[in-house]
Amino acid sequence: MKLDELRSKIDETDAKIVKLIGDRIRIALEIGEEKKQQGKPINDTAREDTVLENIKHLARQENISPEVIEAVYQQIIIACRRIQGIEVAFQGEAGAYSEQAAQQFFGVSVTTKPYETLDEVFKAVEQDKTQFGIIPVENSLEGSISRSYDLLLESQLKVCGEIELRITHCLIANAGARLDLIKRIYSHPQALGQCKTFLKHLNCELIPTYDTAGSVRMIKEQGIIDGAAIASAEAATIYGMKTLTCEIEDNPNNFTRFFILSEKDSPPSGNDKTSIVFSVKHKPTALYNFLTEFITRGINLTKIESRPTRQRPWEYNFYMDFEGHREDKISQEVLEALEERSLFLKILGSYPKAR
């Protein structure tokens, strides 16, 4: 058979596979609706484990690697799970960037539940009020969100995913407002910090609030005419407000990275990261020797940052992301070696890299 004919058969087979995956997702959606009616939780890890064991058994019968098939099916299961009425906790009000990130990660059909603080987001997942939570962990311009990392250290929840969201800020006001009459601007401190150049020329009072979208809601409910809020264009639409100007951030390369929280992290996908937090002895070469374990194995580090332990002055915990999954052989080797070189080591989770 010629190459073109073989490729044609591949195309035909791919079309059948995609159709069958579509059928599976539609069935999963029906299952999700049935679970809702019966008051059953969406997540059913025991059932997912059974499915994976079944497909690995079928793979062996077809002389296919069970590990390869499992990796493929993990992604199919994730896709099915996302449309089964999943609930995700986020900090802020409707229209917040965290909500947008949740919708981008899980799909627009996801149910989002707003909470006032990051602490409440963690509690919502820990107490099974929602299956997942989403938290911002760092911004490409303003750096890390300290409270998120503190809570990751304290909580038993795992990081099971990440997503990077392009942040575009708008100046939003009530219908009768004019830019030249604005005297006060409300928003989250991170958003105010990301628009310093624009705000410098307005000569307005800057008032920090707990949330970007919440600021829009506040000026609407209080009927503030000489004030505006910095938030997303979606927030303006949700609350029926006027957008005075958009794209007011200082730098177009403005991205926020979010972590997805769950009781378990994600299985290997073949393109993963692992996040850890650790501390080492306060002596020369301690950190160098720790990092050498990655160097000798050729493991790429994508982030390392120190934060005070808050137990003793000038002692630090280090937060690190590296490429690979904790279940990979080479990652297991390095984690075992790190246990011996650290005073404290916690795996925050392994998860597929953000696309």
Contacts in CASP RR format, 6 or more apart in sequence:
PFRMAT RR
TARGET T0000
AUTHOR 0000-0000-0000
METHOD contacts of the structure
MODEL  1
MKLDELRSKIDETDAKIVKLIGDRIRIALEIGEEKKQQGKPINDTAREDT
VLENIKHLARQENISPEVIEAVYQQIIIACRRIQGIEVAFQGEAGAYSEQ
AAQQFFGVSVTTKPYETLDEVFKAVEQDKTQFGIIPVENSLEGSISRSYD
LLLESQLKVCGEIELRITHCLIANAGARLDLIKRIYSHPQALGQCKTFLK
HLNCELIPTYDTAGSVRMIKEQGIIDGAAIASAEAATIYGMKTLTCEIED
NPNNFTRFFILSEKDSPPSGNDKTSIVFSVKHKPTALYNFLTEFITRGIN
LTKIESRPTRQRPWEYNFYMDFEGHREDKISQEVLEALEERSLFLKILGS
YPKAR
21 76 0 8 1.000
21 79 0 8 1.000
24 76 0 8 1.000
24 80 0 8 1.000
25 79 0 8 1.000
25 80 0 8 1.000
25 83 0 8 1.000
28 80 0 8 1.000
28 81 0 8 1.000
28 83 0 8 1.000
28 84 0 8 1.000
29 83 0 8 1.000
29 84 0 8 1.000
31 84 0 8 1.000
32 42 0 8 1.000
32 84 0 8 1.000
32 85 0 8 1.000
35 41 0 8 1.000
35 42 0 8 1.000
35 84 0 8 1.000
36 85 0 8 1.000
41 128 0 8 1.000
41 131 0 8 1.000
42 81 0 8 1.000
42 84 0 8 1.000
42 85 0 8 1.000
42 86 0 8 1.000
42 87 0 8 1.000
42 131 0 8 1.000
43 81 0 8 1.000
43 131 0 8 1.000
45 264 0 8 1.000
48 77 0 8 1.000
51 73 0 8 1.000
51 77 0 8 1.000
52 70 0 8 1.000
52 73 0 8 1.000
52 74 0 8 1.000
52 77 0 8 1.000
55 69 0 8 1.000
55 70 0 8 1.000
55 73 0 8 1.000
56 66 0 8 1.000
56 69 0 8 1.000
56 70 0 8 1.000
57 66 0 8 1.000
58 69 0 8 1.000
59 65 0 8 1.000
59 66 0 8 1.000
59 68 0 8 1.000
59 69 0 8 1.000
59 70 0 8 1.000
60 66 0 8 1.000
70 267 0 8 1.000
71 267 0 8 1.000
71 268 0 8 1.000
71 269 0 8 1.000
71 270 0 8 1.000
74 266 0 8 1.000
74 267 0 8 1.000
74 268 0 8 1.000
74 269 0 8 1.000
75 269 0 8 1.000
78 266 0 8 1.000
82 106 0 8 1.000
82 107 0 8 1.000
82 110 0 8 1.000
83 107 0 8 1.000
83 109 0 8 1.000
85 109 0 8 1.000
85 110 0 8 1.000
85 111 0 8 1.000
86 106 0 8 1.000
86 110 0 8 1.000
86 111 0 8 1.000
86 131 0 8 1.000
86 132 0 8 1.000
87 110 0 8 1.000
87 111 0 8 1.000
87 112 0 8 1.000
87 113 0 8 1.000
87 129 0 8 1.000
87 130 0 8 1.000
87 131 0 8 1.000
87 132 0 8 1.000
88 102 0 8 1.000
88 106 0 8 1.000
88 110 0 8 1.000
88 111 0 8 1.000
88 112 0 8 1.000
88 113 0 8 1.000
88 130 0 8 1.000
88 131 0 8 1.000
88 132 0 8 1.000
88 133 0 8 1.000
88 134 0 8 1.000
89 112 0 8 1.000
89 113 0 8 1.000
89 115 0 8 1.000
89 120 0 8 1.000
89 121 0 8 1.000
89 124 0 8 1.000
89 125 0 8 1.000
89 129 0 8 1.000
89 130 0 8 1.000
89 132 0 8 1.000
89 133 0 8 1.000
89 134 0 8 1.000
90 96 0 8 1.000
90 98 0 8 1.000
90 99 0 8 1.000
90 101 0 8 1.000
90 102 0 8 1.000
90 112 0 8 1.000
90 113 0 8 1.000
90 114 0 8 1.000
90 115 0 8 1.000
90 121 0 8 1.000
90 133 0 8 1.000
90 134 0 8 1.000
90 135 0 8 1.000
91 98 0 8 1.000
91 114 0 8 1.000
91 115 0 8 1.000
91 116 0 8 1.000
91 117 0 8 1.000
91 118 0 8 1.000
91 120 0 8 1.000
91 121 0 8 1.000
91 135 0 8 1.000
91 136 0 8 1.000
91 211 0 8 1.000
92 98 0 8 1.000
92 99 0 8 1.000
92 114 0 8 1.000
92 115 0 8 1.000
92 116 0 8 1.000
92 210 0 8 1.000
92 211 0 8 1.000
92 213 0 8 1.000
92 214 0 8 1.000
93 114 0 8 1.000
93 211 0 8 1.000
93 213 0 8 1.000
93 214 0 8 1.000
93 216 0 8 1.000
93 217 0 8 1.000
93 235 0 8 1.000
94 112 0 8 1.000
94 114 0 8 1.000
94 213 0 8 1.000
94 235 0 8 1.000
94 238 0 8 1.000
95 213 0 8 1.000
95 231 0 8 1.000
95 232 0 8 1.000
95 234 0 8 1.000
95 235 0 8 1.000
95 238 0 8 1.000
96 114 0 8 1.000
96 211 0 8 1.000
96 212 0 8 1.000
96 213 0 8 1.000
96 214 0 8 1.000
96 231 0 8 1.000
96 232 0 8 1.000
96 235 0 8 1.000
97 136 0 8 1.000
97 165 0 8 1.000
97 167 0 8 1.000
97 212 0 8 1.000
97 232 0 8 1.000
97 256 0 8 1.000
98 134 0 8 1.000
98 135 0 8 1.000
98 136 0 8 1.000
98 258 0 8 1.000
99 112 0 8 1.000
99 114 0 8 1.000
99 213 0 8 1.000
100 165 0 8 1.000
100 232 0 8 1.000
100 234 0 8 1.000
101 134 0 8 1.000
101 136 0 8 1.000
101 163 0 8 1.000
101 165 0 8 1.000
101 256 0 8 1.000
101 258 0 8 1.000
102 110 0 8 1.000
102 112 0 8 1.000
102 133 0 8 1.000
102 134 0 8 1.000
103 110 0 8 1.000
103 112 0 8 1.000
104 163 0 8 1.000
104 165 0 8 1.000
105 134 0 8 1.000
105 161 0 8 1.000
105 163 0 8 1.000
105 258 0 8 1.000
105 260 0 8 1.000
106 132 0 8 1.000
113 124 0 8 1.000
113 129 0 8 1.000
113 130 0 8 1.000
115 121 0 8 1.000
115 124 0 8 1.000
116 210 0 8 1.000
117 210 0 8 1.000
118 135 0 8 1.000
118 145 0 8 1.000
118 147 0 8 1.000
118 148 0 8 1.000
118 151 0 8 1.000
119 147 0 8 1.000
119 151 0 8 1.000
121 133 0 8 1.000
121 134 0 8 1.000
121 135 0 8 1.000
121 261 0 8 1.000
122 135 0 8 1.000
122 151 0 8 1.000
122 155 0 8 1.000
122 157 0 8 1.000
122 261 0 8 1.000
123 129 0 8 1.000
124 130 0 8 1.000
124 133 0 8 1.000
125 131 0 8 1.000
125 132 0 8 1.000
125 133 0 8 1.000
125 157 0 8 1.000
125 261 0 8 1.000
125 262 0 8 1.000
125 263 0 8 1.000
126 155 0 8 1.000
126 156 0 8 1.000
126 157 0 8 1.000
131 262 0 8 1.000
132 160 0 8 1.000
132 260 0 8 1.000
132 261 0 8 1.000
132 262 0 8 1.000
133 260 0 8 1.000
133 261 0 8 1.000
133 262 0 8 1.000
134 258 0 8 1.000
134 259 0 8 1.000
134 260 0 8 1.000
134 261 0 8 1.000
135 145 0 8 1.000
135 148 0 8 1.000
135 151 0 8 1.000
135 258 0 8 1.000
135 259 0 8 1.000
135 261 0 8 1.000
136 145 0 8 1.000
136 148 0 8 1.000
136 190 0 8 1.000
136 256 0 8 1.000
136 257 0 8 1.000
136 258 0 8 1.000
137 144 0 8 1.000
137 145 0 8 1.000
137 148 0 8 1.000
137 149 0 8 1.000
137 152 0 8 1.000
137 257 0 8 1.000
137 258 0 8 1.000
137 259 0 8 1.000
138 144 0 8 1.000
138 145 0 8 1.000
138 256 0 8 1.000
138 257 0 8 1.000
139 145 0 8 1.000
139 167 0 8 1.000
139 190 0 8 1.000
139 194 0 8 1.000
139 254 0 8 1.000
139 255 0 8 1.000
139 256 0 8 1.000
139 257 0 8 1.000
140 251 0 8 1.000
140 253 0 8 1.000
140 254 0 8 1.000
140 255 0 8 1.000
140 256 0 8 1.000
140 257 0 8 1.000
141 193 0 8 1.000
141 194 0 8 1.000
141 249 0 8 1.000
141 250 0 8 1.000
141 251 0 8 1.000
141 253 0 8 1.000
141 254 0 8 1.000
142 190 0 8 1.000
142 193 0 8 1.000
142 194 0 8 1.000
144 305 0 8 1.000
144 319 0 8 1.000
145 190 0 8 1.000
146 307 0 8 1.000
148 259 0 8 1.000
149 277 0 8 1.000
149 307 0 8 1.000
149 319 0 8 1.000
150 307 0 8 1.000
152 159 0 8 1.000
152 259 0 8 1.000
152 275 0 8 1.000
152 277 0 8 1.000
152 348 0 8 1.000
153 277 0 8 1.000
153 317 0 8 1.000
153 346 0 8 1.000
155 261 0 8 1.000
157 261 0 8 1.000
157 262 0 8 1.000
157 263 0 8 1.000
158 261 0 8 1.000
158 262 0 8 1.000
158 263 0 8 1.000
158 264 0 8 1.000
158 265 0 8 1.000
158 348 0 8 1.000
158 349 0 8 1.000
159 259 0 8 1.000
159 260 0 8 1.000
159 261 0 8 1.000
159 265 0 8 1.000
159 275 0 8 1.000
159 348 0 8 1.000
159 349 0 8 1.000
159 350 0 8 1.000
159 351 0 8 1.000
160 260 0 8 1.000
160 261 0 8 1.000
160 262 0 8 1.000
160 264 0 8 1.000
160 265 0 8 1.000
160 266 0 8 1.000
160 349 0 8 1.000
160 351 0 8 1.000
161 259 0 8 1.000
161 260 0 8 1.000
161 265 0 8 1.000
161 266 0 8 1.000
161 351 0 8 1.000
161 352 0 8 1.000
161 354 0 8 1.000
162 257 0 8 1.000
162 258 0 8 1.000
162 259 0 8 1.000
162 260 0 8 1.000
162 273 0 8 1.000
162 351 0 8 1.000
162 352 0 8 1.000
162 353 0 8 1.000
162 354 0 8 1.000
163 257 0 8 1.000
163 258 0 8 1.000
163 260 0 8 1.000
163 354 0 8 1.000
164 255 0 8 1.000
164 256 0 8 1.000
164 257 0 8 1.000
164 258 0 8 1.000
164 354 0 8 1.000
165 255 0 8 1.000
165 256 0 8 1.000
165 258 0 8 1.000
166 254 0 8 1.000
166 255 0 8 1.000
167 194 0 8 1.000
167 249 0 8 1.000
167 254 0 8 1.000
167 255 0 8 1.000
167 256 0 8 1.000
168 232 0 8 1.000
168 233 0 8 1.000
168 246 0 8 1.000
168 247 0 8 1.000
168 249 0 8 1.000
168 254 0 8 1.000
169 191 0 8 1.000
169 194 0 8 1.000
169 195 0 8 1.000
169 212 0 8 1.000
169 230 0 8 1.000
169 231 0 8 1.000
169 232 0 8 1.000
169 246 0 8 1.000
169 247 0 8 1.000
169 248 0 8 1.000
169 249 0 8 1.000
169 254 0 8 1.000
170 230 0 8 1.000
170 231 0 8 1.000
170 232 0 8 1.000
170 233 0 8 1.000
170 235 0 8 1.000
170 236 0 8 1.000
170 243 0 8 1.000
170 244 0 8 1.000
170 245 0 8 1.000
170 246 0 8 1.000
170 247 0 8 1.000
170 248 0 8 1.000
171 179 0 8 1.000
171 182 0 8 1.000
171 185 0 8 1.000
171 198 0 8 1.000
171 228 0 8 1.000
171 229 0 8 1.000
171 230 0 8 1.000
171 243 0 8 1.000
171 244 0 8 1.000
171 245 0 8 1.000
171 246 0 8 1.000
171 248 0 8 1.000
172 216 0 8 1.000
172 219 0 8 1.000
172 228 0 8 1.000
172 229 0 8 1.000
172 230 0 8 1.000
172 231 0 8 1.000
172 235 0 8 1.000
172 236 0 8 1.000
172 241 0 8 1.000
172 242 0 8 1.000
172 243 0 8 1.000
172 244 0 8 1.000
173 182 0 8 1.000
173 219 0 8 1.000
173 225 0 8 1.000
173 227 0 8 1.000
173 228 0 8 1.000
173 229 0 8 1.000
173 241 0 8 1.000
173 242 0 8 1.000
173 244 0 8 1.000
174 219 0 8 1.000
174 220 0 8 1.000
174 223 0 8 1.000
174 224 0 8 1.000
174 225 0 8 1.000
174 241 0 8 1.000
174 242 0 8 1.000
175 241 0 8 1.000
175 242 0 8 1.000
176 225 0 8 1.000
176 242 0 8 1.000
177 225 0 8 1.000
177 226 0 8 1.000
177 227 0 8 1.000
177 228 0 8 1.000
177 242 0 8 1.000
177 244 0 8 1.000
178 244 0 8 1.000
179 244 0 8 1.000
179 245 0 8 1.000
181 225 0 8 1.000
181 226 0 8 1.000
182 202 0 8 1.000
182 204 0 8 1.000
182 226 0 8 1.000
182 227 0 8 1.000
182 228 0 8 1.000
182 244 0 8 1.000
183 204 0 8 1.000
183 205 0 8 1.000
183 226 0 8 1.000
183 227 0 8 1.000
184 204 0 8 1.000
184 205 0 8 1.000
184 206 0 8 1.000
184 207 0 8 1.000
184 224 0 8 1.000
184 226 0 8 1.000
184 227 0 8 1.000
184 228 0 8 1.000
185 192 0 8 1.000
185 199 0 8 1.000
185 202 0 8 1.000
185 204 0 8 1.000
185 205 0 8 1.000
185 206 0 8 1.000
185 207 0 8 1.000
185 227 0 8 1.000
185 228 0 8 1.000
185 229 0 8 1.000
185 230 0 8 1.000
186 207 0 8 1.000
186 208 0 8 1.000
186 209 0 8 1.000
186 215 0 8 1.000
186 218 0 8 1.000
186 219 0 8 1.000
186 227 0 8 1.000
186 228 0 8 1.000
186 229 0 8 1.000
186 230 0 8 1.000
187 208 0 8 1.000
187 209 0 8 1.000
187 212 0 8 1.000
187 215 0 8 1.000
187 229 0 8 1.000
187 230 0 8 1.000
187 231 0 8 1.000
188 208 0 8 1.000
188 209 0 8 1.000
188 210 0 8 1.000
188 211 0 8 1.000
188 212 0 8 1.000
188 215 0 8 1.000
188 230 0 8 1.000
189 208 0 8 1.000
191 212 0 8 1.000
191 230 0 8 1.000
191 231 0 8 1.000
192 199 0 8 1.000
192 206 0 8 1.000
192 208 0 8 1.000
192 230 0 8 1.000
194 249 0 8 1.000
194 250 0 8 1.000
194 251 0 8 1.000
194 254 0 8 1.000
195 230 0 8 1.000
195 248 0 8 1.000
195 249 0 8 1.000
195 250 0 8 1.000
196 250 0 8 1.000
197 250 0 8 1.000
198 248 0 8 1.000
198 249 0 8 1.000
198 250 0 8 1.000
199 206 0 8 1.000
204 227 0 8 1.000
209 215 0 8 1.000
209 218 0 8 1.000
212 229 0 8 1.000
212 230 0 8 1.000
212 231 0 8 1.000
212 232 0 8 1.000
212 235 0 8 1.000
213 231 0 8 1.000
213 232 0 8 1.000
213 235 0 8 1.000
213 238 0 8 1.000
213 239 0 8 1.000
214 229 0 8 1.000
214 231 0 8 1.000
214 235 0 8 1.000
215 229 0 8 1.000
215 230 0 8 1.000
215 231 0 8 1.000
216 229 0 8 1.000
216 231 0 8 1.000
216 235 0 8 1.000
216 236 0 8 1.000
216 238 0 8 1.000
216 239 0 8 1.000
216 241 0 8 1.000
217 239 0 8 1.000
218 224 0 8 1.000
218 229 0 8 1.000
219 227 0 8 1.000
219 228 0 8 1.000
219 229 0 8 1.000
219 241 0 8 1.000
220 239 0 8 1.000
220 240 0 8 1.000
220 241 0 8 1.000
228 244 0 8 1.000
229 235 0 8 1.000
230 248 0 8 1.000
233 243 0 8 1.000
233 246 0 8 1.000
235 241 0 8 1.000
236 242 0 8 1.000
236 243 0 8 1.000
257 354 0 8 1.000
259 275 0 8 1.000
260 351 0 8 1.000
265 326 0 8 1.000
265 349 0 8 1.000
265 350 0 8 1.000
265 351 0 8 1.000
266 272 0 8 1.000
266 350 0 8 1.000
266 351 0 8 1.000
266 352 0 8 1.000
267 325 0 8 1.000
267 327 0 8 1.000
268 325 0 8 1.000
268 327 0 8 1.000
268 328 0 8 1.000
268 350 0 8 1.000
269 325 0 8 1.000
269 352 0 8 1.000
270 324 0 8 1.000
270 325 0 8 1.000
270 352 0 8 1.000
271 352 0 8 1.000
271 353 0 8 1.000
272 323 0 8 1.000
272 324 0 8 1.000
272 325 0 8 1.000
272 328 0 8 1.000
272 350 0 8 1.000
272 351 0 8 1.000
272 352 0 8 1.000
272 353 0 8 1.000
273 302 0 8 1.000
273 321 0 8 1.000
273 322 0 8 1.000
273 323 0 8 1.000
273 324 0 8 1.000
273 350 0 8 1.000
273 351 0 8 1.000
273 352 0 8 1.000
273 353 0 8 1.000
274 321 0 8 1.000
274 322 0 8 1.000
274 324 0 8 1.000
274 325 0 8 1.000
274 326 0 8 1.000
274 331 0 8 1.000
274 347 0 8 1.000
274 349 0 8 1.000
274 350 0 8 1.000
274 351 0 8 1.000
275 319 0 8 1.000
275 320 0 8 1.000
275 321 0 8 1.000
275 347 0 8 1.000
275 348 0 8 1.000
275 349 0 8 1.000
275 350 0 8 1.000
275 351 0 8 1.000
276 319 0 8 1.000
276 320 0 8 1.000
276 321 0 8 1.000
276 322 0 8 1.000
276 335 0 8 1.000
276 338 0 8 1.000
276 345 0 8 1.000
276 346 0 8 1.000
276 347 0 8 1.000
276 348 0 8 1.000
276 349 0 8 1.000
277 317 0 8 1.000
277 318 0 8 1.000
277 319 0 8 1.000
277 320 0 8 1.000
277 344 0 8 1.000
277 345 0 8 1.000
277 346 0 8 1.000
277 348 0 8 1.000
278 290 0 8 1.000
278 317 0 8 1.000
278 318 0 8 1.000
278 320 0 8 1.000
278 338 0 8 1.000
278 342 0 8 1.000
278 343 0 8 1.000
278 344 0 8 1.000
278 345 0 8 1.000
278 346 0 8 1.000
279 309 0 8 1.000
279 315 0 8 1.000
279 316 0 8 1.000
279 317 0 8 1.000
279 318 0 8 1.000
279 342 0 8 1.000
279 343 0 8 1.000
279 344 0 8 1.000
280 286 0 8 1.000
280 287 0 8 1.000
280 290 0 8 1.000
280 318 0 8 1.000
280 341 0 8 1.000
280 342 0 8 1.000
280 343 0 8 1.000
281 343 0 8 1.000
282 315 0 8 1.000
286 341 0 8 1.000
287 318 0 8 1.000
289 341 0 8 1.000
290 338 0 8 1.000
290 341 0 8 1.000
290 342 0 8 1.000
291 301 0 8 1.000
293 334 0 8 1.000
293 337 0 8 1.000
293 338 0 8 1.000
293 341 0 8 1.000
294 300 0 8 1.000
294 301 0 8 1.000
294 322 0 8 1.000
294 334 0 8 1.000
297 330 0 8 1.000
297 333 0 8 1.000
297 334 0 8 1.000
299 322 0 8 1.000
299 323 0 8 1.000
299 324 0 8 1.000
299 330 0 8 1.000
299 331 0 8 1.000
299 334 0 8 1.000
300 322 0 8 1.000
300 323 0 8 1.000
301 320 0 8 1.000
301 321 0 8 1.000
301 322 0 8 1.000
301 323 0 8 1.000
302 321 0 8 1.000
302 322 0 8 1.000
302 323 0 8 1.000
303 319 0 8 1.000
303 320 0 8 1.000
303 321 0 8 1.000
304 318 0 8 1.000
304 319 0 8 1.000
304 320 0 8 1.000
304 321 0 8 1.000
305 318 0 8 1.000
305 319 0 8 1.000
305 320 0 8 1.000
306 316 0 8 1.000
306 317 0 8 1.000
306 318 0 8 1.000
306 319 0 8 1.000
307 316 0 8 1.000
307 317 0 8 1.000
307 318 0 8 1.000
307 319 0 8 1.000
308 314 0 8 1.000
308 315 0 8 1.000
308 316 0 8 1.000
308 317 0 8 1.000
309 315 0 8 1.000
309 316 0 8 1.000
309 317 0 8 1.000
317 344 0 8 1.000
322 331 0 8 1.000
322 334 0 8 1.000
323 353 0 8 1.000
324 330 0 8 1.000
324 331 0 8 1.000
324 350 0 8 1.000
325 331 0 8 1.000
325 350 0 8 1.000
326 332 0 8 1.000
326 335 0 8 1.000
326 347 0 8 1.000
326 349 0 8 1.000
326 350 0 8 1.000
327 350 0 8 1.000
331 350 0 8 1.000
335 345 0 8 1.000
335 347 0 8 1.000
338 345 0 8 1.000
339 345 0 8 1.000
END
